[in-house]
Amino acid sequence: MAYGKTRSMAARVAALLGCLCGILGFLAGATAHTWKFGLVGWFLGGALLTLLGVFMLIDGALAGQRR
């Protein structure tokens, strides 16, 4: 697999996992369960992971345009 495709796949996986963590954080808050990382930990972790994935996708798109 080419480097650009690997980066895009990693970015998509990171964004997917970030959305999943955000949803888990939202559900933890909505159901009032006490989880190990808490509501804020799951939600912010998911938000940061999603942002990382989006930035990786943007970086890959910009690098592909320069070629």
Sequence and secondary structure as in RCSB ss.txt:
>XXXX:A:sequence
MAYGKTRSMAARVAALLGCLCGILGFLAGATAHTWKFGLVGWFLGGALLTLLGVFMLIDGALAGQRR
>XXXX:A:secstr
  HHHHHHHHHHHHHHHHHHHHHHHHHHHHHT   SSHHHHHHHHHHHHHHHHHHHHHHHHHHHHH 
